[in-house]
Amino acid sequence: MFEGLIQFGHSLVSFLDPLSIGLILLSSLVGVIIGALPGLTATMGVALMTTLTIKMPSNQALLVLICTYVGAIYGGSRSAILLNIPGTPASAASCLDGHALAKQGQAGRAMGIATSGSVLGTLIGMFFLALFTPVLGDLALKFGAYEFFWLALFGVIIAGTLTGDDPLKGWLAGLIGILSATVGQEAIYAYDRFSFGNRDLAGGFNLVPALVGAFGFAELLMAVRERPVPVKINPFDSVIPKLRDVTQYWRTILRSGVIGTFIGILPGVGEDVAAWSSYAAAKRVSKEKEKFGKGSIDGLMAAETGDNACVPGAVIPVLTLAIPGSAPAAVLMAAMLIHGVRPGPMIMIEAPTFVYDVVAMMLFATLGILLYGLTLTNLLIKVLMVPKPVILPIIFVLCVVGSFAISSRLFDVYVMLGFGVLGYVLRRAGYPVAPLVLGMVLGDLMEKGLRRGLVLSDGDLTPFFTRPISAVLWITIVLVILFKLPLARKLFRRRPVASAN
Amino acid sequence: MSDPASPAWPASPRADFIGALILFVFGTVVAAMSWQMDRFEQQGATLHTAPGLWPGIIGLMIVALAALLAWRSVRRARAAHWNAAVPDDTVLVPRRDFWLAVALFFFYAAGLVGRGLPFWLGTAAFVAGFVFLFQRAAGRPTNARAIVFSIVCGVLTAVIVTLAFEQLFYVRLP
């Protein structure tokens, strides 16, 4: 334990140079602005910043990405409270009570609650990140090809089940993502799959341009489709959080922090589910249930604590299992790979100090959002006032340049365009995009797990089902799928008393 | 997967059915192409190391889920009607403006960038053009001030992006 604290101390000190502090301040601000602007999400922000930081040393690049990630999840609360439009999907739950408070002339208080909830949520998640990562890392060493296959599949299935309204469409989106990962040369015989003789396609899709397309360009197309609404912001009170709001709701903060972290650990689920789950849990135990949706401090605190606690939570499986806990964490994982960091079970052996570096980055990101939460309200309001026709082309230029920057190929720009159109069409048809991203990121791991496992067992499928961890995973997958099928639900559903009578 | 009677359906049964058909055909094509991939049997390979195994499985899974989606959309259509969906209260821009924006995005990314025109010039022209056209679409006056504003936005974006990427982050531009 003390060894961990000492390493954490070393990591903190390593970021106390002027350049790192400047990067923390800048990237937290960029994150908060991206989060606050409706239509721009944390995933898009992290993907764009990945392309921008490609030439930086790995620790500085990841510091920028984590600050952007934390900042964007926090920034979403600003537009949720002031405009009743969630800046990111993670802030949708904050609209309910945050905007209700704003309508009562307490927007400043609501923003203070969002700041305190987000800061404390990130700190709780950070604590669990430091605590669980070494433990999970040890457990992950027991994982073989069979377990990784099921775990990756579990991630896509869970993301498909929980991130949209329709699990069937979520699973289909996940499968499309997995399929896109098979394009190009496969690992054993270097055989070109689905490349149609095209040399660029034979190299496969570069992950970052595909992610920038699926999240960035697709979101731009969705934003272009909607008519801009005139922004009107009423005068508000002080944004400095009140100590009483924190002390009175300490149970909510702790509970939401734990729920948010746990949901973050679940592969592919993400901050929006964390916020809604924390909100629902707070409502269930609250003595003031009737206030929920009408300006409840408890509700807003729960949503904001839950979504920000999810950020460090989502990084735990990235570090220990190389399985992202959310869509932005998937981009973060891709960035780690680009920068030569190999997340996964070996990380506690190969680079044990890196885990504490990530914890320190989270702490600095938390300080960044605290600083901007207390000081930059007026600037954020000015950003919210910038007309959409000005912001959209600038973001698109960044999508194009960012996609090109990864390997200086125009092909990557076309990949971004293609995945953007795919993401847009899927969204319009009611398919969630998060499972698509998870499928793209985890498809390769899944295939390697399956083929390695089959080679090891000489084609025998039994170990996939009989090894203890594998058994737990596949049974969970089957149960998740079964409980989402109407036929199975009918079987398990208790017959209502009235109809029985 | 919700019941057919569920009130929360973002897409109509018709849209779902068409989507399911497209995915069914797509999955079938993927499975067929996977089956035709080289199996390297002359090199002693077995079925479980064949390159087409994994995409073939995924293709078949897409076919199965697409069939399920098609079956569900037919049931939903019988329970309500083919166009039943939750009304979308989003206020949309006219279709012409949307397609104009899409055309501008594609013209910039596939036509202007990396085709010999200096990056800053192409970017300035794209941003200025986009801002001007969509300010007009938003009902704002198209006077000299609007033109100057659009040009300033374009030039500023081009200069800042070029300097930031090339000088600050040492990233090559198209």
HADDOCK unambig.tbl for C-alpha pairs under 7 A between the chains (distance, minus, plus):
assign (segid A and resid 52 and name CA) (segid B and resid 169 and name CA) 6.55 0.50 0.50
assign (segid A and resid 53 and name CA) (segid B and resid 169 and name CA) 6.67 0.50 0.50
assign (segid A and resid 55 and name CA) (segid B and resid 169 and name CA) 6.53 0.50 0.50
assign (segid A and resid 55 and name CA) (segid B and resid 170 and name CA) 6.67 0.50 0.50
assign (segid A and resid 166 and name CA) (segid B and resid 1 and name CA) 5.28 0.50 0.50
assign (segid A and resid 166 and name CA) (segid B and resid 2 and name CA) 6.68 0.50 0.50
assign (segid A and resid 167 and name CA) (segid B and resid 1 and name CA) 5.04 0.50 0.50
assign (segid A and resid 168 and name CA) (segid B and resid 1 and name CA) 5.47 0.50 0.50
assign (segid A and resid 172 and name CA) (segid B and resid 62 and name CA) 6.38 0.50 0.50
assign (segid A and resid 172 and name CA) (segid B and resid 65 and name CA) 6.81 0.50 0.50
assign (segid A and resid 175 and name CA) (segid B and resid 58 and name CA) 6.46 0.50 0.50
assign (segid A and resid 175 and name CA) (segid B and resid 62 and name CA) 6.75 0.50 0.50
assign (segid A and resid 179 and name CA) (segid B and resid 55 and name CA) 6.32 0.50 0.50
assign (segid A and resid 179 and name CA) (segid B and resid 58 and name CA) 6.61 0.50 0.50
assign (segid A and resid 182 and name CA) (segid B and resid 55 and name CA) 6.63 0.50 0.50
assign (segid A and resid 186 and name CA) (segid B and resid 51 and name CA) 6.68 0.50 0.50
assign (segid A and resid 191 and name CA) (segid B and resid 51 and name CA) 6.87 0.50 0.50
assign (segid A and resid 224 and name CA) (segid B and resid 98 and name CA) 6.29 0.50 0.50
assign (segid A and resid 225 and name CA) (segid B and resid 92 and name CA) 5.67 0.50 0.50
assign (segid A and resid 225 and name CA) (segid B and resid 93 and name CA) 5.70 0.50 0.50
assign (segid A and resid 225 and name CA) (segid B and resid 98 and name CA) 5.72 0.50 0.50
assign (segid A and resid 226 and name CA) (segid B and resid 90 and name CA) 6.73 0.50 0.50
assign (segid A and resid 226 and name CA) (segid B and resid 91 and name CA) 5.87 0.50 0.50
assign (segid A and resid 226 and name CA) (segid B and resid 92 and name CA) 4.40 0.50 0.50
assign (segid A and resid 226 and name CA) (segid B and resid 93 and name CA) 5.63 0.50 0.50
assign (segid A and resid 227 and name CA) (segid B and resid 91 and name CA) 5.67 0.50 0.50
assign (segid A and resid 227 and name CA) (segid B and resid 92 and name CA) 4.98 0.50 0.50
assign (segid A and resid 227 and name CA) (segid B and resid 93 and name CA) 4.81 0.50 0.50
assign (segid A and resid 389 and name CA) (segid B and resid 131 and name CA) 5.28 0.50 0.50
assign (segid A and resid 389 and name CA) (segid B and resid 134 and name CA) 5.68 0.50 0.50
assign (segid A and resid 389 and name CA) (segid B and resid 135 and name CA) 6.47 0.50 0.50
assign (segid A and resid 390 and name CA) (segid B and resid 131 and name CA) 5.56 0.50 0.50
assign (segid A and resid 393 and name CA) (segid B and resid 127 and name CA) 5.54 0.50 0.50
assign (segid A and resid 393 and name CA) (segid B and resid 130 and name CA) 6.62 0.50 0.50
assign (segid A and resid 394 and name CA) (segid B and resid 127 and name CA) 6.84 0.50 0.50
assign (segid A and resid 394 and name CA) (segid B and resid 157 and name CA) 6.72 0.50 0.50
assign (segid A and resid 400 and name CA) (segid B and resid 109 and name CA) 6.49 0.50 0.50
assign (segid A and resid 401 and name CA) (segid B and resid 173 and name CA) 6.47 0.50 0.50
assign (segid A and resid 404 and name CA) (segid B and resid 174 and name CA) 6.70 0.50 0.50
assign (segid A and resid 405 and name CA) (segid B and resid 171 and name CA) 6.00 0.50 0.50
assign (segid A and resid 405 and name CA) (segid B and resid 172 and name CA) 6.11 0.50 0.50
assign (segid A and resid 405 and name CA) (segid B and resid 173 and name CA) 6.78 0.50 0.50
assign (segid A and resid 408 and name CA) (segid B and resid 172 and name CA) 6.73 0.50 0.50
assign (segid A and resid 413 and name CA) (segid B and resid 109 and name CA) 6.97 0.50 0.50
assign (segid A and resid 429 and name CA) (segid B and resid 11 and name CA) 6.06 0.50 0.50
assign (segid A and resid 430 and name CA) (segid B and resid 10 and name CA) 5.99 0.50 0.50
assign (segid A and resid 430 and name CA) (segid B and resid 11 and name CA) 6.14 0.50 0.50
assign (segid A and resid 447 and name CA) (segid B and resid 54 and name CA) 6.36 0.50 0.50
assign (segid A and resid 451 and name CA) (segid B and resid 48 and name CA) 6.41 0.50 0.50
assign (segid A and resid 451 and name CA) (segid B and resid 49 and name CA) 6.16 0.50 0.50
assign (segid A and resid 454 and name CA) (segid B and resid 48 and name CA) 6.14 0.50 0.50
assign (segid A and resid 459 and name CA) (segid B and resid 48 and name CA) 6.06 0.50 0.50
assign (segid A and resid 484 and name CA) (segid B and resid 1 and name CA) 5.24 0.50 0.50
assign (segid A and resid 485 and name CA) (segid B and resid 1 and name CA) 5.81 0.50 0.50
assign (segid A and resid 486 and name CA) (segid B and resid 1 and name CA) 6.91 0.50 0.50
assign (segid A and resid 486 and name CA) (segid B and resid 2 and name CA) 6.82 0.50 0.50
assign (segid A and resid 486 and name CA) (segid B and resid 3 and name CA) 5.97 0.50 0.50
